[in-house]
Amino acid sequence: MKPTMTTADIAALAGVTRRHATGQIVKRPGFPAPCINASQRLRAWPTAKVLAYFRDIGKKIGAPDANSL
């Protein structure tokens, strides 16, 4: 598992489009702050914090494929 997740990774995990992840999910109150924030297109979040966020809100997620993250 990678230490960070891109918006594409978050979208795949949540089962939504990258556009939805960028425009909605990462802007929610309580969503972890990005650990890399070079620009709107170049951001990354700590994987452990993203997984904890989804667990805390009760989002059912499958175990991420180690090869895809």
Distance bins in CASP14 RR format, pairs under 12 A and 6 or more apart:
PFRMAT RR
TARGET T0000
AUTHOR 0000-0000-0000
RMODE 2
METHOD distances of the structure
MODEL  1
1 9 0 0 0 0 0 1 0 0 0 0 0
1 13 0 0 0 0 0 1 0 0 0 0 0
1 46 0 0 0 0 0 1 0 0 0 0 0
1 47 1 0 0 1 0 0 0 0 0 0 0
1 48 0 0 0 0 1 0 0 0 0 0 0
1 50 0 0 0 0 0 1 0 0 0 0 0
1 51 0 0 0 0 1 0 0 0 0 0 0
1 63 0 0 0 0 1 0 0 0 0 0 0
1 64 1 0 0 1 0 0 0 0 0 0 0
1 65 0 0 0 0 1 0 0 0 0 0 0
1 66 1 0 1 0 0 0 0 0 0 0 0
1 67 0 0 0 0 1 0 0 0 0 0 0
1 68 0 0 0 0 1 0 0 0 0 0 0
1 69 1 0 1 0 0 0 0 0 0 0 0
2 8 0 0 0 0 0 1 0 0 0 0 0
2 9 1 0 0 1 0 0 0 0 0 0 0
2 10 0 0 0 0 0 1 0 0 0 0 0
2 13 0 0 0 0 0 1 0 0 0 0 0
2 35 0 0 0 0 0 1 0 0 0 0 0
2 44 0 0 0 0 1 0 0 0 0 0 0
2 45 0 0 0 0 0 1 0 0 0 0 0
2 46 0 0 0 0 0 1 0 0 0 0 0
2 47 1 0 0 1 0 0 0 0 0 0 0
2 48 0 0 0 0 0 1 0 0 0 0 0
2 50 0 0 0 0 0 1 0 0 0 0 0
2 51 0 0 0 0 0 1 0 0 0 0 0
2 64 0 0 0 0 1 0 0 0 0 0 0
2 65 0 0 0 0 0 1 0 0 0 0 0
2 66 0 0 0 0 1 0 0 0 0 0 0
2 67 0 0 0 0 0 1 0 0 0 0 0
2 68 0 0 0 0 1 0 0 0 0 0 0
2 69 1 0 1 0 0 0 0 0 0 0 0
3 9 0 0 0 0 0 1 0 0 0 0 0
3 35 0 0 0 0 1 0 0 0 0 0 0
3 36 0 0 0 0 0 1 0 0 0 0 0
3 44 0 0 0 0 1 0 0 0 0 0 0
3 45 0 0 0 0 0 1 0 0 0 0 0
3 46 1 0 0 1 0 0 0 0 0 0 0
3 47 1 0 1 0 0 0 0 0 0 0 0
3 48 0 0 0 0 1 0 0 0 0 0 0
3 49 0 0 0 0 0 1 0 0 0 0 0
3 50 0 0 0 0 0 1 0 0 0 0 0
3 51 0 0 0 0 0 1 0 0 0 0 0
3 69 0 0 0 0 1 0 0 0 0 0 0
4 10 0 0 0 0 0 1 0 0 0 0 0
4 32 0 0 0 0 0 1 0 0 0 0 0
4 34 0 0 0 0 1 0 0 0 0 0 0
4 35 1 0 0 1 0 0 0 0 0 0 0
4 36 1 0 0 1 0 0 0 0 0 0 0
4 37 0 0 0 0 0 1 0 0 0 0 0
4 42 0 0 0 0 0 1 0 0 0 0 0
4 43 0 0 0 0 1 0 0 0 0 0 0
4 44 1 1 0 0 0 0 0 0 0 0 0
4 45 1 0 0 1 0 0 0 0 0 0 0
4 46 1 0 0 1 0 0 0 0 0 0 0
4 47 1 0 0 1 0 0 0 0 0 0 0
4 48 0 0 0 0 1 0 0 0 0 0 0
4 49 0 0 0 0 1 0 0 0 0 0 0
4 50 0 0 0 0 1 0 0 0 0 0 0
4 51 0 0 0 0 0 1 0 0 0 0 0
4 69 0 0 0 0 1 0 0 0 0 0 0
5 11 0 0 0 0 1 0 0 0 0 0 0
5 12 0 0 0 0 1 0 0 0 0 0 0
5 13 1 0 0 1 0 0 0 0 0 0 0
5 14 0 0 0 0 0 1 0 0 0 0 0
5 18 0 0 0 0 0 1 0 0 0 0 0
5 21 0 0 0 0 1 0 0 0 0 0 0
5 25 0 0 0 0 0 1 0 0 0 0 0
5 26 0 0 0 0 0 1 0 0 0 0 0
5 31 0 0 0 0 0 1 0 0 0 0 0
5 32 0 0 0 0 1 0 0 0 0 0 0
5 34 0 0 0 0 1 0 0 0 0 0 0
5 35 0 0 0 0 1 0 0 0 0 0 0
5 36 0 0 0 0 0 1 0 0 0 0 0
5 43 0 0 0 0 1 0 0 0 0 0 0
5 44 1 0 0 1 0 0 0 0 0 0 0
5 45 1 0 1 0 0 0 0 0 0 0 0
5 46 1 0 0 1 0 0 0 0 0 0 0
5 47 1 0 1 0 0 0 0 0 0 0 0
5 48 0 0 0 0 1 0 0 0 0 0 0
5 49 0 0 0 0 1 0 0 0 0 0 0
5 50 1 0 1 0 0 0 0 0 0 0 0
5 51 0 0 0 0 1 0 0 0 0 0 0
5 53 0 0 0 0 0 1 0 0 0 0 0
5 54 0 0 0 0 0 1 0 0 0 0 0
5 61 0 0 0 0 0 1 0 0 0 0 0
5 64 0 0 0 0 1 0 0 0 0 0 0
5 68 0 0 0 0 0 1 0 0 0 0 0
5 69 1 0 0 1 0 0 0 0 0 0 0
6 12 0 0 0 0 1 0 0 0 0 0 0
6 13 0 0 0 0 0 1 0 0 0 0 0
6 18 0 0 0 0 1 0 0 0 0 0 0
6 21 0 0 0 0 1 0 0 0 0 0 0
6 22 0 0 0 0 1 0 0 0 0 0 0
6 26 0 0 0 0 0 1 0 0 0 0 0
6 34 0 0 0 0 1 0 0 0 0 0 0
6 35 0 0 0 0 0 1 0 0 0 0 0
6 36 0 0 0 0 1 0 0 0 0 0 0
6 38 0 0 0 0 0 1 0 0 0 0 0
6 41 0 0 0 0 1 0 0 0 0 0 0
6 42 0 0 0 0 1 0 0 0 0 0 0
6 43 1 0 0 1 0 0 0 0 0 0 0
6 44 1 0 1 0 0 0 0 0 0 0 0
6 45 0 0 0 0 1 0 0 0 0 0 0
6 47 0 0 0 0 0 1 0 0 0 0 0
6 50 0 0 0 0 0 1 0 0 0 0 0
6 68 0 0 0 0 0 1 0 0 0 0 0
6 69 0 0 0 0 1 0 0 0 0 0 0
7 13 0 0 0 0 0 1 0 0 0 0 0
7 14 0 0 0 0 0 1 0 0 0 0 0
7 16 0 0 0 0 0 1 0 0 0 0 0
7 17 0 0 0 0 1 0 0 0 0 0 0
7 18 1 0 1 0 0 0 0 0 0 0 0
7 19 0 0 0 0 1 0 0 0 0 0 0
7 20 0 0 0 0 1 0 0 0 0 0 0
7 21 1 0 1 0 0 0 0 0 0 0 0
7 22 1 0 1 0 0 0 0 0 0 0 0
7 23 0 0 0 0 1 0 0 0 0 0 0
7 24 0 0 0 0 0 1 0 0 0 0 0
7 25 0 0 0 0 1 0 0 0 0 0 0
7 26 1 0 0 1 0 0 0 0 0 0 0
7 27 0 0 0 0 0 1 0 0 0 0 0
7 31 0 0 0 0 0 1 0 0 0 0 0
7 34 0 0 0 0 1 0 0 0 0 0 0
7 36 0 0 0 0 0 1 0 0 0 0 0
7 37 0 0 0 0 0 1 0 0 0 0 0
7 39 0 0 0 0 0 1 0 0 0 0 0
7 40 0 0 0 0 1 0 0 0 0 0 0
7 41 0 0 0 0 1 0 0 0 0 0 0
7 42 0 0 0 0 0 1 0 0 0 0 0
7 43 1 0 0 1 0 0 0 0 0 0 0
7 44 0 0 0 0 1 0 0 0 0 0 0
7 45 0 0 0 0 1 0 0 0 0 0 0
7 50 0 0 0 0 0 1 0 0 0 0 0
8 14 0 0 0 0 0 1 0 0 0 0 0
8 15 0 0 0 0 0 1 0 0 0 0 0
8 16 0 0 0 0 0 1 0 0 0 0 0
8 17 0 0 0 0 1 0 0 0 0 0 0
8 18 1 0 1 0 0 0 0 0 0 0 0
8 19 0 0 0 0 0 1 0 0 0 0 0
8 20 0 0 0 0 0 1 0 0 0 0 0
8 21 1 0 0 1 0 0 0 0 0 0 0
8 22 0 0 0 0 1 0 0 0 0 0 0
8 26 0 0 0 0 0 1 0 0 0 0 0
8 41 0 0 0 0 0 1 0 0 0 0 0
8 43 0 0 0 0 0 1 0 0 0 0 0
8 44 0 0 0 0 0 1 0 0 0 0 0
8 45 0 0 0 0 0 1 0 0 0 0 0
8 68 0 0 0 0 1 0 0 0 0 0 0
8 69 0 0 0 0 0 1 0 0 0 0 0
9 15 0 0 0 0 0 1 0 0 0 0 0
9 16 0 0 0 0 0 1 0 0 0 0 0
9 18 0 0 0 0 1 0 0 0 0 0 0
9 21 0 0 0 0 1 0 0 0 0 0 0
9 22 0 0 0 0 0 1 0 0 0 0 0
9 25 0 0 0 0 0 1 0 0 0 0 0
9 26 0 0 0 0 0 1 0 0 0 0 0
9 43 0 0 0 0 0 1 0 0 0 0 0
9 44 0 0 0 0 1 0 0 0 0 0 0
9 45 0 0 0 0 1 0 0 0 0 0 0
9 46 0 0 0 0 0 1 0 0 0 0 0
9 47 1 0 0 1 0 0 0 0 0 0 0
9 50 0 0 0 0 1 0 0 0 0 0 0
9 51 0 0 0 0 0 1 0 0 0 0 0
9 61 0 0 0 0 0 1 0 0 0 0 0
9 64 0 0 0 0 1 0 0 0 0 0 0
9 65 0 0 0 0 0 1 0 0 0 0 0
9 68 1 0 0 1 0 0 0 0 0 0 0
9 69 1 0 1 0 0 0 0 0 0 0 0
10 16 0 0 0 0 1 0 0 0 0 0 0
10 17 0 0 0 0 0 1 0 0 0 0 0
10 18 0 0 0 0 1 0 0 0 0 0 0
10 19 0 0 0 0 0 1 0 0 0 0 0
10 20 0 0 0 0 1 0 0 0 0 0 0
10 21 1 0 1 0 0 0 0 0 0 0 0
10 22 0 0 0 0 1 0 0 0 0 0 0
10 23 0 0 0 0 0 1 0 0 0 0 0
10 24 0 0 0 0 0 1 0 0 0 0 0
10 25 1 0 0 1 0 0 0 0 0 0 0
10 26 1 0 0 1 0 0 0 0 0 0 0
10 27 0 0 0 0 0 1 0 0 0 0 0
10 28 0 0 0 0 0 1 0 0 0 0 0
10 31 0 0 0 0 1 0 0 0 0 0 0
10 32 0 0 0 0 0 1 0 0 0 0 0
10 34 0 0 0 0 0 1 0 0 0 0 0
10 43 0 0 0 0 0 1 0 0 0 0 0
10 44 0 0 0 0 1 0 0 0 0 0 0
10 45 1 0 0 1 0 0 0 0 0 0 0
10 46 0 0 0 0 0 1 0 0 0 0 0
10 47 0 0 0 0 1 0 0 0 0 0 0
10 49 0 0 0 0 0 1 0 0 0 0 0
10 50 1 0 0 1 0 0 0 0 0 0 0
10 51 0 0 0 0 0 1 0 0 0 0 0
10 53 0 0 0 0 1 0 0 0 0 0 0
10 54 0 0 0 0 1 0 0 0 0 0 0
10 59 0 0 0 0 0 1 0 0 0 0 0
10 61 0 0 0 0 0 1 0 0 0 0 0
10 64 0 0 0 0 0 1 0 0 0 0 0
10 69 0 0 0 0 0 1 0 0 0 0 0
11 17 1 0 1 0 0 0 0 0 0 0 0
11 18 1 0 1 0 0 0 0 0 0 0 0
11 19 0 0 0 0 1 0 0 0 0 0 0
11 20 1 0 0 1 0 0 0 0 0 0 0
11 21 1 1 0 0 0 0 0 0 0 0 0
11 22 0 0 0 0 1 0 0 0 0 0 0
11 23 0 0 0 0 0 1 0 0 0 0 0
11 24 0 0 0 0 0 1 0 0 0 0 0
11 25 1 0 0 1 0 0 0 0 0 0 0
11 26 0 0 0 0 1 0 0 0 0 0 0
11 50 0 0 0 0 0 1 0 0 0 0 0
11 61 0 0 0 0 0 1 0 0 0 0 0
11 68 0 0 0 0 0 1 0 0 0 0 0
12 18 0 0 0 0 1 0 0 0 0 0 0
12 20 0 0 0 0 0 1 0 0 0 0 0
12 21 0 0 0 0 1 0 0 0 0 0 0
12 25 0 0 0 0 0 1 0 0 0 0 0
12 50 0 0 0 0 0 1 0 0 0 0 0
12 61 0 0 0 0 0 1 0 0 0 0 0
12 62 0 0 0 0 0 1 0 0 0 0 0
12 64 0 0 0 0 1 0 0 0 0 0 0
12 65 0 0 0 0 1 0 0 0 0 0 0
12 68 1 0 0 1 0 0 0 0 0 0 0
12 69 0 0 0 0 1 0 0 0 0 0 0
13 21 0 0 0 0 1 0 0 0 0 0 0
13 25 0 0 0 0 1 0 0 0 0 0 0
13 45 0 0 0 0 0 1 0 0 0 0 0
13 47 0 0 0 0 1 0 0 0 0 0 0
13 50 1 0 0 1 0 0 0 0 0 0 0
13 51 1 0 0 1 0 0 0 0 0 0 0
13 53 0 0 0 0 0 1 0 0 0 0 0
13 54 1 0 0 1 0 0 0 0 0 0 0
13 55 0 0 0 0 0 1 0 0 0 0 0
13 59 0 0 0 0 1 0 0 0 0 0 0
13 60 0 0 0 0 0 1 0 0 0 0 0
13 61 1 0 1 0 0 0 0 0 0 0 0
13 62 1 0 0 1 0 0 0 0 0 0 0
13 63 0 0 0 0 0 1 0 0 0 0 0
13 64 1 0 0 1 0 0 0 0 0 0 0
13 65 0 0 0 0 0 1 0 0 0 0 0
13 68 0 0 0 0 1 0 0 0 0 0 0
13 69 1 0 0 1 0 0 0 0 0 0 0
14 20 0 0 0 0 1 0 0 0 0 0 0
14 21 1 0 0 1 0 0 0 0 0 0 0
14 22 0 0 0 0 0 1 0 0 0 0 0
14 24 0 0 0 0 1 0 0 0 0 0 0
14 25 1 0 0 1 0 0 0 0 0 0 0
14 26 0 0 0 0 0 1 0 0 0 0 0
14 28 0 0 0 0 0 1 0 0 0 0 0
14 31 0 0 0 0 0 1 0 0 0 0 0
14 50 0 0 0 0 1 0 0 0 0 0 0
14 51 0 0 0 0 0 1 0 0 0 0 0
14 53 0 0 0 0 0 1 0 0 0 0 0
14 54 1 0 0 1 0 0 0 0 0 0 0
14 57 0 0 0 0 0 1 0 0 0 0 0
14 58 0 0 0 0 0 1 0 0 0 0 0
14 59 1 0 0 1 0 0 0 0 0 0 0
14 60 0 0 0 0 0 1 0 0 0 0 0
14 61 1 0 0 1 0 0 0 0 0 0 0
14 62 0 0 0 0 0 1 0 0 0 0 0
14 64 0 0 0 0 0 1 0 0 0 0 0
15 21 0 0 0 0 1 0 0 0 0 0 0
15 25 0 0 0 0 0 1 0 0 0 0 0
15 54 0 0 0 0 0 1 0 0 0 0 0
15 59 0 0 0 0 1 0 0 0 0 0 0
15 60 0 0 0 0 0 1 0 0 0 0 0
15 61 0 0 0 0 1 0 0 0 0 0 0
15 62 0 0 0 0 1 0 0 0 0 0 0
15 64 0 0 0 0 0 1 0 0 0 0 0
16 22 0 0 0 0 1 0 0 0 0 0 0
16 23 0 0 0 0 0 1 0 0 0 0 0
16 24 0 0 0 0 1 0 0 0 0 0 0
16 25 1 0 0 1 0 0 0 0 0 0 0
16 26 0 0 0 0 0 1 0 0 0 0 0
16 54 0 0 0 0 0 1 0 0 0 0 0
16 59 0 0 0 0 0 1 0 0 0 0 0
16 61 0 0 0 0 0 1 0 0 0 0 0
17 23 0 0 0 0 1 0 0 0 0 0 0
17 24 0 0 0 0 1 0 0 0 0 0 0
17 25 0 0 0 0 0 1 0 0 0 0 0
18 24 0 0 0 0 0 1 0 0 0 0 0
18 25 0 0 0 0 0 1 0 0 0 0 0
18 26 0 0 0 0 0 1 0 0 0 0 0
18 41 0 0 0 0 0 1 0 0 0 0 0
18 43 0 0 0 0 0 1 0 0 0 0 0
19 25 0 0 0 0 0 1 0 0 0 0 0
19 26 0 0 0 0 0 1 0 0 0 0 0
20 26 0 0 0 0 1 0 0 0 0 0 0
20 27 0 0 0 0 0 1 0 0 0 0 0
20 28 0 0 0 0 0 1 0 0 0 0 0
21 27 0 0 0 0 1 0 0 0 0 0 0
21 28 0 0 0 0 0 1 0 0 0 0 0
21 31 0 0 0 0 0 1 0 0 0 0 0
21 43 0 0 0 0 0 1 0 0 0 0 0
21 45 0 0 0 0 0 1 0 0 0 0 0
21 50 0 0 0 0 0 1 0 0 0 0 0
21 54 0 0 0 0 0 1 0 0 0 0 0
22 28 0 0 0 0 0 1 0 0 0 0 0
22 31 0 0 0 0 0 1 0 0 0 0 0
22 34 0 0 0 0 0 1 0 0 0 0 0
22 40 1 0 0 1 0 0 0 0 0 0 0
22 41 0 0 0 0 1 0 0 0 0 0 0
22 42 0 0 0 0 0 1 0 0 0 0 0
22 43 0 0 0 0 1 0 0 0 0 0 0
22 45 0 0 0 0 0 1 0 0 0 0 0
23 31 0 0 0 0 0 1 0 0 0 0 0
23 40 0 0 0 0 0 1 0 0 0 0 0
23 43 0 0 0 0 0 1 0 0 0 0 0
24 31 0 0 0 0 1 0 0 0 0 0 0
25 31 1 0 0 1 0 0 0 0 0 0 0
25 32 0 0 0 0 0 1 0 0 0 0 0
25 45 0 0 0 0 0 1 0 0 0 0 0
25 50 0 0 0 0 1 0 0 0 0 0 0
25 53 0 0 0 0 1 0 0 0 0 0 0
25 54 0 0 0 0 1 0 0 0 0 0 0
25 57 0 0 0 0 0 1 0 0 0 0 0
25 59 0 0 0 0 1 0 0 0 0 0 0
26 32 0 0 0 0 1 0 0 0 0 0 0
26 33 0 0 0 0 1 0 0 0 0 0 0
26 34 1 0 0 1 0 0 0 0 0 0 0
26 37 0 0 0 0 0 1 0 0 0 0 0
26 40 0 0 0 0 0 1 0 0 0 0 0
26 43 1 0 0 1 0 0 0 0 0 0 0
26 44 0 0 0 0 0 1 0 0 0 0 0
26 45 1 0 0 1 0 0 0 0 0 0 0
26 49 0 0 0 0 0 1 0 0 0 0 0
26 50 0 0 0 0 1 0 0 0 0 0 0
26 53 0 0 0 0 0 1 0 0 0 0 0
27 33 0 0 0 0 0 1 0 0 0 0 0
27 34 0 0 0 0 0 1 0 0 0 0 0
27 40 0 0 0 0 0 1 0 0 0 0 0
27 43 0 0 0 0 0 1 0 0 0 0 0
28 50 0 0 0 0 0 1 0 0 0 0 0
28 53 0 0 0 0 1 0 0 0 0 0 0
28 54 0 0 0 0 0 1 0 0 0 0 0
28 56 0 0 0 0 0 1 0 0 0 0 0
28 57 0 0 0 0 1 0 0 0 0 0 0
28 59 0 0 0 0 0 1 0 0 0 0 0
29 53 0 0 0 0 0 1 0 0 0 0 0
29 57 0 0 0 0 0 1 0 0 0 0 0
30 45 0 0 0 0 0 1 0 0 0 0 0
30 49 0 0 0 0 0 1 0 0 0 0 0
30 50 0 0 0 0 0 1 0 0 0 0 0
30 52 0 0 0 0 0 1 0 0 0 0 0
30 53 1 0 0 1 0 0 0 0 0 0 0
30 54 0 0 0 0 0 1 0 0 0 0 0
30 56 0 0 0 0 1 0 0 0 0 0 0
30 57 0 0 0 0 1 0 0 0 0 0 0
31 43 0 0 0 0 0 1 0 0 0 0 0
31 45 0 0 0 0 1 0 0 0 0 0 0
31 46 0 0 0 0 0 1 0 0 0 0 0
31 49 0 0 0 0 1 0 0 0 0 0 0
31 50 0 0 0 0 1 0 0 0 0 0 0
31 52 0 0 0 0 0 1 0 0 0 0 0
31 53 1 0 1 0 0 0 0 0 0 0 0
31 54 0 0 0 0 1 0 0 0 0 0 0
31 56 0 0 0 0 0 1 0 0 0 0 0
31 57 0 0 0 0 1 0 0 0 0 0 0
31 59 0 0 0 0 0 1 0 0 0 0 0
32 43 0 0 0 0 0 1 0 0 0 0 0
32 44 0 0 0 0 0 1 0 0 0 0 0
32 45 1 0 1 0 0 0 0 0 0 0 0
32 46 1 0 0 1 0 0 0 0 0 0 0
32 47 0 0 0 0 1 0 0 0 0 0 0
32 48 0 0 0 0 1 0 0 0 0 0 0
32 49 1 1 0 0 0 0 0 0 0 0 0
32 50 1 0 0 1 0 0 0 0 0 0 0
32 51 0 0 0 0 1 0 0 0 0 0 0
32 52 1 0 0 1 0 0 0 0 0 0 0
32 53 1 0 1 0 0 0 0 0 0 0 0
32 54 0 0 0 0 0 1 0 0 0 0 0
32 56 0 0 0 0 0 1 0 0 0 0 0
33 43 0 0 0 0 1 0 0 0 0 0 0
33 44 0 0 0 0 0 1 0 0 0 0 0
33 45 1 0 0 1 0 0 0 0 0 0 0
33 46 0 0 0 0 1 0 0 0 0 0 0
33 49 0 0 0 0 1 0 0 0 0 0 0
33 50 0 0 0 0 0 1 0 0 0 0 0
33 53 0 0 0 0 0 1 0 0 0 0 0
34 40 0 0 0 0 0 1 0 0 0 0 0
34 41 0 0 0 0 0 1 0 0 0 0 0
34 42 0 0 0 0 1 0 0 0 0 0 0
34 43 1 0 1 0 0 0 0 0 0 0 0
34 44 1 0 0 1 0 0 0 0 0 0 0
34 45 1 0 1 0 0 0 0 0 0 0 0
34 46 0 0 0 0 1 0 0 0 0 0 0
34 49 0 0 0 0 1 0 0 0 0 0 0
34 50 0 0 0 0 0 1 0 0 0 0 0
35 42 0 0 0 0 0 1 0 0 0 0 0
35 43 0 0 0 0 1 0 0 0 0 0 0
35 44 1 0 0 1 0 0 0 0 0 0 0
35 45 1 0 0 1 0 0 0 0 0 0 0
35 46 1 0 1 0 0 0 0 0 0 0 0
35 47 0 0 0 0 1 0 0 0 0 0 0
35 48 0 0 0 0 0 1 0 0 0 0 0
35 49 0 0 0 0 1 0 0 0 0 0 0
35 50 0 0 0 0 0 1 0 0 0 0 0
36 42 1 0 0 1 0 0 0 0 0 0 0
36 43 1 0 1 0 0 0 0 0 0 0 0
36 44 1 0 1 0 0 0 0 0 0 0 0
36 45 0 0 0 0 1 0 0 0 0 0 0
36 46 0 0 0 0 1 0 0 0 0 0 0
37 43 1 0 1 0 0 0 0 0 0 0 0
37 44 0 0 0 0 1 0 0 0 0 0 0
37 45 0 0 0 0 1 0 0 0 0 0 0
38 44 0 0 0 0 1 0 0 0 0 0 0
43 50 0 0 0 0 0 1 0 0 0 0 0
44 50 0 0 0 0 1 0 0 0 0 0 0
44 69 0 0 0 0 0 1 0 0 0 0 0
45 51 0 0 0 0 1 0 0 0 0 0 0
45 52 0 0 0 0 0 1 0 0 0 0 0
45 53 0 0 0 0 1 0 0 0 0 0 0
45 54 0 0 0 0 0 1 0 0 0 0 0
45 69 0 0 0 0 0 1 0 0 0 0 0
46 52 0 0 0 0 1 0 0 0 0 0 0
46 53 0 0 0 0 0 1 0 0 0 0 0
47 53 0 0 0 0 0 1 0 0 0 0 0
47 54 0 0 0 0 0 1 0 0 0 0 0
47 64 0 0 0 0 1 0 0 0 0 0 0
47 66 0 0 0 0 0 1 0 0 0 0 0
47 68 0 0 0 0 0 1 0 0 0 0 0
47 69 1 0 0 1 0 0 0 0 0 0 0
48 54 0 0 0 0 0 1 0 0 0 0 0
48 55 0 0 0 0 0 1 0 0 0 0 0
48 64 0 0 0 0 0 1 0 0 0 0 0
48 69 0 0 0 0 0 1 0 0 0 0 0
49 55 0 0 0 0 0 1 0 0 0 0 0
49 56 0 0 0 0 0 1 0 0 0 0 0
50 56 0 0 0 0 0 1 0 0 0 0 0
50 57 0 0 0 0 0 1 0 0 0 0 0
50 59 0 0 0 0 0 1 0 0 0 0 0
50 61 0 0 0 0 1 0 0 0 0 0 0
50 64 0 0 0 0 1 0 0 0 0 0 0
50 69 0 0 0 0 0 1 0 0 0 0 0
51 57 0 0 0 0 0 1 0 0 0 0 0
51 58 0 0 0 0 0 1 0 0 0 0 0
51 59 0 0 0 0 1 0 0 0 0 0 0
51 61 1 0 0 1 0 0 0 0 0 0 0
51 62 0 0 0 0 0 1 0 0 0 0 0
51 63 0 0 0 0 0 1 0 0 0 0 0
51 64 1 0 0 1 0 0 0 0 0 0 0
51 69 0 0 0 0 1 0 0 0 0 0 0
52 58 0 0 0 0 0 1 0 0 0 0 0
52 59 0 0 0 0 0 1 0 0 0 0 0
52 61 0 0 0 0 0 1 0 0 0 0 0
53 59 0 0 0 0 1 0 0 0 0 0 0
53 61 0 0 0 0 0 1 0 0 0 0 0
54 60 0 0 0 0 1 0 0 0 0 0 0
54 61 1 0 1 0 0 0 0 0 0 0 0
54 62 0 0 0 0 1 0 0 0 0 0 0
54 64 0 0 0 0 0 1 0 0 0 0 0
55 61 1 0 0 1 0 0 0 0 0 0 0
55 62 0 0 0 0 0 1 0 0 0 0 0
61 69 0 0 0 0 0 1 0 0 0 0 0
62 68 0 0 0 0 0 1 0 0 0 0 0
62 69 0 0 0 0 0 1 0 0 0 0 0
63 69 0 0 0 0 0 1 0 0 0 0 0
END
